[in-house]
Amino acid sequence: QVQLVESGGDLVQAGGSLSLSCAASGSSFSIDTMGWYRQPPGKRREFIARITSGGGIRLVNPVEGRFTISRDNAKNTVYLQMVSLKPEDTGVYYCNAYLMDLNTTYWGQGTQVTVSS
């Protein structure tokens, strides 16, 4: 069973920065894609960014230029660096990990990011 633990969520003022991390453990198989989603208050969970084991990156338009996703394959850890934060970035941020060998996606418990105006 793969476990994902996010950290780094906090309360920050608009224009501020935060760095999130997500460490995966317990996998006997390689992790192919790791990603970040967020769930704004009262809304559905939405995709933010993902990175493959080979370094391929995709970011959604609202965060492009402000968020950076990176990954340390040796540590099975994915990072999300966020700058120029806006109140609409507020939400619970979740990471996930997709294992192709198991065709399974695992999720973390989430970390709260609150951006005050």
C-alpha distance (Angstrom), angle and dihedral (degrees) to the residues before:
residue distance angle dihedral
Q1 . . .
V2 3.78 . .
Q3 3.78 117.2 .
L4 3.78 123.9 -159.8
V5 3.78 122.5 -164.3
E6 3.80 120.5 -169.9
S7 3.78 123.9 -160.9
G8 3.78 139.7 171.0
G9 3.78 102.5 65.6
D10 3.79 115.3 141.8
L11 3.78 147.3 144.1
V12 3.79 111.8 -82.7
Q13 3.78 136.7 168.1
A14 3.78 121.7 -110.2
G15 3.77 109.9 -83.0
G16 3.77 91.9 30.6
S17 3.78 131.3 117.4
L18 3.78 137.8 -122.1
S19 3.78 135.4 179.8
L20 3.78 120.8 -148.3
S21 3.76 126.1 -165.9
C22 3.78 133.1 -169.1
A23 3.78 122.8 -165.1
A24 3.80 121.7 -162.3
S25 3.78 122.5 -155.1
G26 3.77 139.7 169.4
S27 3.80 98.6 46.8
S28 3.78 122.6 134.2
F29 3.79 89.4 -174.7
S30 3.75 130.3 64.8
I31 3.78 117.5 -95.5
D32 3.77 112.0 -123.1
T33 3.78 108.0 -173.0
M34 3.79 128.9 14.8
G35 3.74 122.2 -171.0
W36 3.76 148.9 172.2
Y37 3.79 128.4 -127.4
R38 3.77 130.8 175.1
Q39 3.76 135.3 -155.3
P40 3.80 114.8 -152.2
P41 3.82 116.5 -152.7
G42 3.79 110.3 -73.4
K43 3.79 93.5 1.1
R44 3.77 138.7 99.0
R45 3.76 123.8 -91.5
E46 3.80 111.0 -90.1
F47 3.77 134.8 -162.2
I48 3.81 116.9 -108.2
A49 3.79 110.1 167.5
R50 3.77 144.2 -23.3
I51 3.78 137.6 -166.5
T52 3.78 129.0 -163.7
S53 3.78 126.2 -140.2
G54 3.80 87.2 -103.3
G55 3.79 92.5 54.5
G56 3.79 100.1 -101.3
I57 3.80 108.8 153.9
R58 3.75 135.9 -160.9
L59 3.80 125.4 -178.5
V60 3.78 128.2 179.3
N61 3.80 117.5 -116.2
P62 3.83 98.7 -109.6
V63 3.81 91.6 61.4
E64 3.79 100.8 32.9
G65 3.79 109.9 120.7
R66 3.80 91.7 18.7
F67 3.81 104.2 56.0
T68 3.79 127.1 53.0
I69 3.78 124.3 -166.0
S70 3.78 121.0 -158.7
R71 3.74 137.6 164.2
D72 3.80 141.8 -151.3
N73 3.80 105.3 -152.5
A74 3.80 92.9 -171.3
K75 3.81 89.6 58.2
N76 3.82 95.9 35.7
T77 3.78 86.4 -128.8
V78 3.77 130.4 138.9
Y79 3.79 124.6 -162.3
L80 3.77 134.8 -158.3
Q81 3.78 116.9 -161.7
M82 3.78 112.3 -165.1
V83 3.80 125.5 -168.8
S84 3.79 133.4 171.1
L85 3.78 89.3 28.6
K86 3.80 119.0 -161.9
P87 3.80 130.6 -157.7
E88 3.81 88.3 -109.7
D89 3.81 88.5 63.4
T90 3.80 88.0 70.2
G91 3.78 114.8 119.2
V92 3.76 146.6 89.7
Y93 3.78 109.5 -61.8
Y94 3.79 117.9 -146.8
C95 3.76 129.8 -172.0
N96 3.76 125.4 -153.8
A97 3.76 137.8 -169.1
Y98 3.79 127.1 -151.8
L99 3.78 119.6 -153.2
M100 3.79 110.6 -162.5
D101 3.81 93.2 -165.5
L102 3.80 89.7 60.7
N103 3.80 96.6 28.9
T104 3.79 85.8 -134.0
T105 3.78 135.0 130.4
Y106 3.78 120.7 -150.0
W107 3.78 126.3 -160.5
G108 3.76 136.2 -152.7
Q109 3.80 125.2 -133.8
G110 3.79 94.3 -107.4
T111 3.78 136.4 -116.8
Q112 3.79 125.0 -123.6
V113 3.79 120.4 -118.7
T114 3.79 116.7 -173.7
V115 3.78 121.4 -176.9
S116 3.79 115.0 -167.6
S117 3.78 122.6 -154.2
